[in-house]
């Protein structure tokens, strides 16, 4: 694969199975150039496409993007409307763009507040890519980690009331199975761009043992070399999952 030439230092036996990315810095990228924030979001969409291509070639099985937080509704209406249009346009083109690839697309988060057109497009792409299994592309849209846990707890309460579950025998697995990521392994690596060093209510249950990688690069400027740098840093780490070690 030509895209990987010159990067033989990557150990392909230690590629993370699941990489999650917080796409931060679109607005700042635009403001630095005297452009409207919407221009940063459009440029950020190009970085998403680049990253999907590279992740697929590297053999990453699961790739998750934090596209829109449940807290982002507080942004100016004009910016939110532009983002929703961008997501709709992206989902309309995503199936064609991944048509030559074995990529399943899954949207995680609440459908509440999303337009019917956007929800219909989500349902369409999820249905049409359901049987693809080389890579799963997850887009966290109207997503919040606490809200994810809350909706899982509500589902558990419903199942206890229905007699499906015994409240005294509820396990972590029962919660895991009711999260939006119920059939997805936890992230091995979380990347956040733009210099912010927090996870901002993203996959907070799922990231209990995830390796974090923070970079000052603004998301629209995030290139293949930056993604590979994150992978290389990940491969240097000794993951102990809570066990004792030096």
ABEGO torsion letter per residue (X at the ends): XAAABGAAABBAAABBABBBBBBBGAAAAAAAAGBBAAAAAAAAAAAAAAAAAAAAAAGBABBBBBABBAAAAABBAAAAAAAAAAAAAAAAAAAAAAAABBBBBBBBEBABGBBAAAAAAAAAAAAAAAABAABBBBBBBGBBAAAAAAAAAAAAAAAAAAGABBAAABBAAAAAAABAAAABBBBABBBBBGGBBBAGGBGAAAAAABBBBBBABBAAABBAAAAAAAAAAAAABBBAGGBBBX
